[in-house]
Amino acid sequence: MDHLLHLDRTLDDLDPPRWAPPAPDATRLVRKVHELRHVPLRDLGPADLRTLVSQRVALPFVLPLAVRLLLEDPLLEAHFHEGDLLLATTRVPAPAWTLFPDLAARLRTAIRTLPQAATADLPGGAAGELARFGAGPASPR
């Protein structure tokens, strides 16, 4: 199924059950994630995708969107620093990638083609994390 066909729908539409409103004492992050579930997929920006991917919310719908952006600009700065969306995406647990072996392979290829100098300036340990993800299988199994 091509999850990018649903760009006019929200995560609450696509990823049941619908979430109840956040508790009154919810953190800013929790309120933000709840808010993002009401945004049409086409309107989610890089920072929104970084938040959802980092929180592992509706990964079958947000991972393809994140990878689509990363294939154009792997070191895209979504919110905090250059490469933050890439790092969030590569930190997703391996089982989530089983839905998207082709996307994982394409992202690995993009990571492998990054100049070492480009990843050396990323925050502590990031270059190693990218290298580990990039060292995965080049093609889907």
PyMOL CGO cylinders between C-alpha atoms (Angstrom):
from pymol import cmd
from pymol.cgo import CYLINDER

trace = [
    CYLINDER, 0.00, 0.00, 0.00, 1.33, 3.42, -0.91, 0.3, 1, 1, 1, 1, 1, 1,
    CYLINDER, 1.33, 3.42, -0.91, 0.88, 5.54, 2.20, 0.3, 1, 1, 1, 1, 1, 1,
    CYLINDER, 0.88, 5.54, 2.20, 1.68, 8.68, 0.23, 0.3, 1, 1, 1, 1, 1, 1,
    CYLINDER, 1.68, 8.68, 0.23, -1.72, 8.40, -1.48, 0.3, 1, 1, 1, 1, 1, 1,
    CYLINDER, -1.72, 8.40, -1.48, -3.37, 9.63, 1.70, 0.3, 1, 1, 1, 1, 1, 1,
    CYLINDER, -3.37, 9.63, 1.70, -1.81, 13.07, 1.90, 0.3, 1, 1, 1, 1, 1, 1,
    CYLINDER, -1.81, 13.07, 1.90, -5.15, 14.80, 2.37, 0.3, 1, 1, 1, 1, 1, 1,
    CYLINDER, -5.15, 14.80, 2.37, -5.97, 12.75, 5.47, 0.3, 1, 1, 1, 1, 1, 1,
    CYLINDER, -5.97, 12.75, 5.47, -4.77, 13.06, 9.06, 0.3, 1, 1, 1, 1, 1, 1,
    CYLINDER, -4.77, 13.06, 9.06, -3.09, 10.53, 11.30, 0.3, 1, 1, 1, 1, 1, 1,
    CYLINDER, -3.09, 10.53, 11.30, -6.26, 10.41, 13.37, 0.3, 1, 1, 1, 1, 1, 1,
    CYLINDER, -6.26, 10.41, 13.37, -8.07, 9.33, 10.19, 0.3, 1, 1, 1, 1, 1, 1,
    CYLINDER, -8.07, 9.33, 10.19, -5.43, 6.80, 9.13, 0.3, 1, 1, 1, 1, 1, 1,
    CYLINDER, -5.43, 6.80, 9.13, -4.09, 5.44, 12.42, 0.3, 1, 1, 1, 1, 1, 1,
    CYLINDER, -4.09, 5.44, 12.42, -7.00, 4.34, 14.60, 0.3, 1, 1, 1, 1, 1, 1,
    CYLINDER, -7.00, 4.34, 14.60, -8.10, 4.61, 17.23, 0.3, 1, 1, 1, 1, 1, 1,
    CYLINDER, -8.10, 4.61, 17.23, -8.48, 8.36, 17.38, 0.3, 1, 1, 1, 1, 1, 1,
    CYLINDER, -8.48, 8.36, 17.38, -6.64, 9.77, 20.34, 0.3, 1, 1, 1, 1, 1, 1,
    CYLINDER, -6.64, 9.77, 20.34, -8.49, 11.41, 23.20, 0.3, 1, 1, 1, 1, 1, 1,
    CYLINDER, -8.49, 11.41, 23.20, -7.48, 15.00, 23.94, 0.3, 1, 1, 1, 1, 1, 1,
    CYLINDER, -7.48, 15.00, 23.94, -4.29, 15.30, 25.98, 0.3, 1, 1, 1, 1, 1, 1,
    CYLINDER, -4.29, 15.30, 25.98, -4.62, 15.61, 29.74, 0.3, 1, 1, 1, 1, 1, 1,
    CYLINDER, -4.62, 15.61, 29.74, -4.70, 19.18, 31.07, 0.3, 1, 1, 1, 1, 1, 1,
    CYLINDER, -4.70, 19.18, 31.07, -1.29, 18.70, 32.68, 0.3, 1, 1, 1, 1, 1, 1,
    CYLINDER, -1.29, 18.70, 32.68, 0.28, 17.09, 29.58, 0.3, 1, 1, 1, 1, 1, 1,
    CYLINDER, 0.28, 17.09, 29.58, 3.74, 18.20, 28.54, 0.3, 1, 1, 1, 1, 1, 1,
    CYLINDER, 3.74, 18.20, 28.54, 4.29, 20.51, 25.62, 0.3, 1, 1, 1, 1, 1, 1,
    CYLINDER, 4.29, 20.51, 25.62, 5.61, 17.56, 23.59, 0.3, 1, 1, 1, 1, 1, 1,
    CYLINDER, 5.61, 17.56, 23.59, 2.52, 15.45, 24.29, 0.3, 1, 1, 1, 1, 1, 1,
    CYLINDER, 2.52, 15.45, 24.29, 0.24, 18.34, 23.33, 0.3, 1, 1, 1, 1, 1, 1,
    CYLINDER, 0.24, 18.34, 23.33, 2.25, 18.88, 20.13, 0.3, 1, 1, 1, 1, 1, 1,
    CYLINDER, 2.25, 18.88, 20.13, 2.02, 15.21, 19.09, 0.3, 1, 1, 1, 1, 1, 1,
    CYLINDER, 2.02, 15.21, 19.09, -1.74, 15.22, 19.72, 0.3, 1, 1, 1, 1, 1, 1,
    CYLINDER, -1.74, 15.22, 19.72, -2.03, 18.39, 17.63, 0.3, 1, 1, 1, 1, 1, 1,
    CYLINDER, -2.03, 18.39, 17.63, -0.02, 16.88, 14.78, 0.3, 1, 1, 1, 1, 1, 1,
    CYLINDER, -0.02, 16.88, 14.78, -2.42, 13.94, 14.55, 0.3, 1, 1, 1, 1, 1, 1,
    CYLINDER, -2.42, 13.94, 14.55, -5.05, 16.42, 13.31, 0.3, 1, 1, 1, 1, 1, 1,
    CYLINDER, -5.05, 16.42, 13.31, -2.88, 17.91, 10.53, 0.3, 1, 1, 1, 1, 1, 1,
    CYLINDER, -2.88, 17.91, 10.53, -3.28, 16.57, 6.96, 0.3, 1, 1, 1, 1, 1, 1,
    CYLINDER, -3.28, 16.57, 6.96, -0.18, 14.61, 6.01, 0.3, 1, 1, 1, 1, 1, 1,
    CYLINDER, -0.18, 14.61, 6.01, 0.60, 17.00, 3.16, 0.3, 1, 1, 1, 1, 1, 1,
    CYLINDER, 0.60, 17.00, 3.16, 0.92, 19.84, 5.68, 0.3, 1, 1, 1, 1, 1, 1,
    CYLINDER, 0.92, 19.84, 5.68, 3.41, 18.13, 7.99, 0.3, 1, 1, 1, 1, 1, 1,
    CYLINDER, 3.41, 18.13, 7.99, 6.75, 19.89, 7.77, 0.3, 1, 1, 1, 1, 1, 1,
    CYLINDER, 6.75, 19.89, 7.77, 10.22, 18.52, 8.50, 0.3, 1, 1, 1, 1, 1, 1,
    CYLINDER, 10.22, 18.52, 8.50, 10.07, 19.52, 12.19, 0.3, 1, 1, 1, 1, 1, 1,
    CYLINDER, 10.07, 19.52, 12.19, 6.65, 17.88, 12.54, 0.3, 1, 1, 1, 1, 1, 1,
    CYLINDER, 6.65, 17.88, 12.54, 7.93, 14.69, 10.95, 0.3, 1, 1, 1, 1, 1, 1,
    CYLINDER, 7.93, 14.69, 10.95, 11.00, 14.70, 13.20, 0.3, 1, 1, 1, 1, 1, 1,
    CYLINDER, 11.00, 14.70, 13.20, 8.73, 14.97, 16.23, 0.3, 1, 1, 1, 1, 1, 1,
    CYLINDER, 8.73, 14.97, 16.23, 6.43, 12.17, 15.10, 0.3, 1, 1, 1, 1, 1, 1,
    CYLINDER, 6.43, 12.17, 15.10, 9.28, 9.87, 14.04, 0.3, 1, 1, 1, 1, 1, 1,
    CYLINDER, 9.28, 9.87, 14.04, 11.18, 10.52, 17.28, 0.3, 1, 1, 1, 1, 1, 1,
    CYLINDER, 11.18, 10.52, 17.28, 8.07, 9.69, 19.28, 0.3, 1, 1, 1, 1, 1, 1,
    CYLINDER, 8.07, 9.69, 19.28, 7.38, 6.67, 17.03, 0.3, 1, 1, 1, 1, 1, 1,
    CYLINDER, 7.38, 6.67, 17.03, 3.86, 7.80, 16.22, 0.3, 1, 1, 1, 1, 1, 1,
    CYLINDER, 3.86, 7.80, 16.22, 2.11, 6.29, 13.20, 0.3, 1, 1, 1, 1, 1, 1,
    CYLINDER, 2.11, 6.29, 13.20, 5.40, 5.21, 11.62, 0.3, 1, 1, 1, 1, 1, 1,
    CYLINDER, 5.40, 5.21, 11.62, 3.74, 3.44, 8.68, 0.3, 1, 1, 1, 1, 1, 1,
    CYLINDER, 3.74, 3.44, 8.68, 2.50, 6.86, 7.56, 0.3, 1, 1, 1, 1, 1, 1,
    CYLINDER, 2.50, 6.86, 7.56, 5.26, 9.24, 8.64, 0.3, 1, 1, 1, 1, 1, 1,
    CYLINDER, 5.26, 9.24, 8.64, 8.37, 7.21, 7.73, 0.3, 1, 1, 1, 1, 1, 1,
    CYLINDER, 8.37, 7.21, 7.73, 7.67, 7.38, 3.97, 0.3, 1, 1, 1, 1, 1, 1,
    CYLINDER, 7.67, 7.38, 3.97, 7.19, 11.15, 4.24, 0.3, 1, 1, 1, 1, 1, 1,
    CYLINDER, 7.19, 11.15, 4.24, 10.42, 11.59, 6.18, 0.3, 1, 1, 1, 1, 1, 1,
    CYLINDER, 10.42, 11.59, 6.18, 12.42, 9.40, 3.80, 0.3, 1, 1, 1, 1, 1, 1,
    CYLINDER, 12.42, 9.40, 3.80, 11.03, 11.27, 0.80, 0.3, 1, 1, 1, 1, 1, 1,
    CYLINDER, 11.03, 11.27, 0.80, 12.47, 14.50, 2.23, 0.3, 1, 1, 1, 1, 1, 1,
    CYLINDER, 12.47, 14.50, 2.23, 15.74, 12.84, 3.22, 0.3, 1, 1, 1, 1, 1, 1,
    CYLINDER, 15.74, 12.84, 3.22, 16.35, 11.43, -0.23, 0.3, 1, 1, 1, 1, 1, 1,
    CYLINDER, 16.35, 11.43, -0.23, 16.31, 15.00, -1.52, 0.3, 1, 1, 1, 1, 1, 1,
    CYLINDER, 16.31, 15.00, -1.52, 18.41, 16.42, 1.33, 0.3, 1, 1, 1, 1, 1, 1,
    CYLINDER, 18.41, 16.42, 1.33, 19.83, 13.81, 3.73, 0.3, 1, 1, 1, 1, 1, 1,
    CYLINDER, 19.83, 13.81, 3.73, 21.23, 16.38, 6.16, 0.3, 1, 1, 1, 1, 1, 1,
    CYLINDER, 21.23, 16.38, 6.16, 18.09, 18.48, 6.22, 0.3, 1, 1, 1, 1, 1, 1,
    CYLINDER, 18.09, 18.48, 6.22, 17.80, 20.52, 9.41, 0.3, 1, 1, 1, 1, 1, 1,
    CYLINDER, 17.80, 20.52, 9.41, 14.28, 19.90, 10.67, 0.3, 1, 1, 1, 1, 1, 1,
    CYLINDER, 14.28, 19.90, 10.67, 14.42, 21.67, 14.00, 0.3, 1, 1, 1, 1, 1, 1,
    CYLINDER, 14.42, 21.67, 14.00, 17.50, 21.29, 16.18, 0.3, 1, 1, 1, 1, 1, 1,
    CYLINDER, 17.50, 21.29, 16.18, 20.54, 20.79, 13.96, 0.3, 1, 1, 1, 1, 1, 1,
    CYLINDER, 20.54, 20.79, 13.96, 21.66, 19.65, 10.55, 0.3, 1, 1, 1, 1, 1, 1,
    CYLINDER, 21.66, 19.65, 10.55, 20.78, 15.98, 10.08, 0.3, 1, 1, 1, 1, 1, 1,
    CYLINDER, 20.78, 15.98, 10.08, 18.28, 15.82, 12.95, 0.3, 1, 1, 1, 1, 1, 1,
    CYLINDER, 18.28, 15.82, 12.95, 15.51, 14.29, 10.83, 0.3, 1, 1, 1, 1, 1, 1,
    CYLINDER, 15.51, 14.29, 10.83, 17.96, 11.75, 9.43, 0.3, 1, 1, 1, 1, 1, 1,
    CYLINDER, 17.96, 11.75, 9.43, 19.11, 10.76, 12.89, 0.3, 1, 1, 1, 1, 1, 1,
    CYLINDER, 19.11, 10.76, 12.89, 15.54, 10.43, 14.16, 0.3, 1, 1, 1, 1, 1, 1,
    CYLINDER, 15.54, 10.43, 14.16, 14.68, 8.29, 11.16, 0.3, 1, 1, 1, 1, 1, 1,
    CYLINDER, 14.68, 8.29, 11.16, 17.68, 5.99, 11.48, 0.3, 1, 1, 1, 1, 1, 1,
    CYLINDER, 17.68, 5.99, 11.48, 16.90, 5.48, 15.18, 0.3, 1, 1, 1, 1, 1, 1,
    CYLINDER, 16.90, 5.48, 15.18, 13.54, 3.93, 14.36, 0.3, 1, 1, 1, 1, 1, 1,
    CYLINDER, 13.54, 3.93, 14.36, 13.47, 0.28, 15.52, 0.3, 1, 1, 1, 1, 1, 1,
    CYLINDER, 13.47, 0.28, 15.52, 14.34, -2.25, 12.82, 0.3, 1, 1, 1, 1, 1, 1,
    CYLINDER, 14.34, -2.25, 12.82, 10.87, -3.91, 12.83, 0.3, 1, 1, 1, 1, 1, 1,
    CYLINDER, 10.87, -3.91, 12.83, 9.30, -0.66, 11.54, 0.3, 1, 1, 1, 1, 1, 1,
    CYLINDER, 9.30, -0.66, 11.54, 11.53, -0.84, 8.47, 0.3, 1, 1, 1, 1, 1, 1,
    CYLINDER, 11.53, -0.84, 8.47, 10.19, -4.29, 7.52, 0.3, 1, 1, 1, 1, 1, 1,
    CYLINDER, 10.19, -4.29, 7.52, 7.19, -2.48, 6.05, 0.3, 1, 1, 1, 1, 1, 1,
    CYLINDER, 7.19, -2.48, 6.05, 9.50, -0.43, 3.83, 0.3, 1, 1, 1, 1, 1, 1,
    CYLINDER, 9.50, -0.43, 3.83, 12.52, -2.45, 2.74, 0.3, 1, 1, 1, 1, 1, 1,
    CYLINDER, 12.52, -2.45, 2.74, 12.90, -0.42, -0.47, 0.3, 1, 1, 1, 1, 1, 1,
    CYLINDER, 12.90, -0.42, -0.47, 12.82, 2.88, 1.41, 0.3, 1, 1, 1, 1, 1, 1,
    CYLINDER, 12.82, 2.88, 1.41, 15.34, 1.57, 3.93, 0.3, 1, 1, 1, 1, 1, 1,
    CYLINDER, 15.34, 1.57, 3.93, 17.64, 0.49, 1.11, 0.3, 1, 1, 1, 1, 1, 1,
    CYLINDER, 17.64, 0.49, 1.11, 17.33, 3.87, -0.61, 0.3, 1, 1, 1, 1, 1, 1,
    CYLINDER, 17.33, 3.87, -0.61, 18.03, 5.69, 2.64, 0.3, 1, 1, 1, 1, 1, 1,
    CYLINDER, 18.03, 5.69, 2.64, 21.06, 3.48, 3.30, 0.3, 1, 1, 1, 1, 1, 1,
    CYLINDER, 21.06, 3.48, 3.30, 22.37, 4.32, -0.16, 0.3, 1, 1, 1, 1, 1, 1,
    CYLINDER, 22.37, 4.32, -0.16, 21.88, 8.04, 0.50, 0.3, 1, 1, 1, 1, 1, 1,
    CYLINDER, 21.88, 8.04, 0.50, 23.76, 7.72, 3.80, 0.3, 1, 1, 1, 1, 1, 1,
    CYLINDER, 23.76, 7.72, 3.80, 26.62, 5.81, 2.19, 0.3, 1, 1, 1, 1, 1, 1,
    CYLINDER, 26.62, 5.81, 2.19, 27.07, 8.55, -0.39, 0.3, 1, 1, 1, 1, 1, 1,
    CYLINDER, 27.07, 8.55, -0.39, 27.39, 11.32, 2.21, 0.3, 1, 1, 1, 1, 1, 1,
    CYLINDER, 27.39, 11.32, 2.21, 30.92, 12.67, 2.47, 0.3, 1, 1, 1, 1, 1, 1,
    CYLINDER, 30.92, 12.67, 2.47, 32.54, 11.74, 5.78, 0.3, 1, 1, 1, 1, 1, 1,
    CYLINDER, 32.54, 11.74, 5.78, 33.27, 15.41, 6.39, 0.3, 1, 1, 1, 1, 1, 1,
    CYLINDER, 33.27, 15.41, 6.39, 29.53, 16.17, 6.24, 0.3, 1, 1, 1, 1, 1, 1,
    CYLINDER, 29.53, 16.17, 6.24, 28.69, 13.72, 9.02, 0.3, 1, 1, 1, 1, 1, 1,
    CYLINDER, 28.69, 13.72, 9.02, 31.76, 14.42, 11.17, 0.3, 1, 1, 1, 1, 1, 1,
    CYLINDER, 31.76, 14.42, 11.17, 30.26, 17.69, 12.43, 0.3, 1, 1, 1, 1, 1, 1,
    CYLINDER, 30.26, 17.69, 12.43, 27.01, 16.10, 13.60, 0.3, 1, 1, 1, 1, 1, 1,
    CYLINDER, 27.01, 16.10, 13.60, 26.41, 15.86, 17.37, 0.3, 1, 1, 1, 1, 1, 1,
    CYLINDER, 26.41, 15.86, 17.37, 28.29, 13.24, 19.40, 0.3, 1, 1, 1, 1, 1, 1,
    CYLINDER, 28.29, 13.24, 19.40, 27.96, 9.71, 18.15, 0.3, 1, 1, 1, 1, 1, 1,
    CYLINDER, 27.96, 9.71, 18.15, 25.77, 10.63, 15.20, 0.3, 1, 1, 1, 1, 1, 1,
    CYLINDER, 25.77, 10.63, 15.20, 28.33, 9.71, 12.54, 0.3, 1, 1, 1, 1, 1, 1,
    CYLINDER, 28.33, 9.71, 12.54, 28.65, 6.24, 14.06, 0.3, 1, 1, 1, 1, 1, 1,
    CYLINDER, 28.65, 6.24, 14.06, 24.89, 5.80, 14.21, 0.3, 1, 1, 1, 1, 1, 1,
    CYLINDER, 24.89, 5.80, 14.21, 24.57, 6.76, 10.55, 0.3, 1, 1, 1, 1, 1, 1,
    CYLINDER, 24.57, 6.76, 10.55, 27.39, 4.41, 9.61, 0.3, 1, 1, 1, 1, 1, 1,
    CYLINDER, 27.39, 4.41, 9.61, 25.67, 1.53, 11.44, 0.3, 1, 1, 1, 1, 1, 1,
    CYLINDER, 25.67, 1.53, 11.44, 22.35, 2.18, 9.73, 0.3, 1, 1, 1, 1, 1, 1,
    CYLINDER, 22.35, 2.18, 9.73, 24.06, 2.67, 6.38, 0.3, 1, 1, 1, 1, 1, 1,
    CYLINDER, 24.06, 2.67, 6.38, 25.93, -0.62, 6.77, 0.3, 1, 1, 1, 1, 1, 1,
    CYLINDER, 25.93, -0.62, 6.77, 22.64, -2.53, 6.68, 0.3, 1, 1, 1, 1, 1, 1,
    CYLINDER, 22.64, -2.53, 6.68, 21.67, -4.52, 3.61, 0.3, 1, 1, 1, 1, 1, 1,
    CYLINDER, 21.67, -4.52, 3.61, 21.91, -2.58, 0.37, 0.3, 1, 1, 1, 1, 1, 1,
    CYLINDER, 21.91, -2.58, 0.37, 18.80, -4.21, -1.03, 0.3, 1, 1, 1, 1, 1, 1,
    CYLINDER, 18.80, -4.21, -1.03, 15.61, -5.48, 0.57, 0.3, 1, 1, 1, 1, 1, 1,
    CYLINDER, 15.61, -5.48, 0.57, 15.55, -9.06, 1.78, 0.3, 1, 1, 1, 1, 1, 1,
]
cmd.load_cgo(trace, "trace")
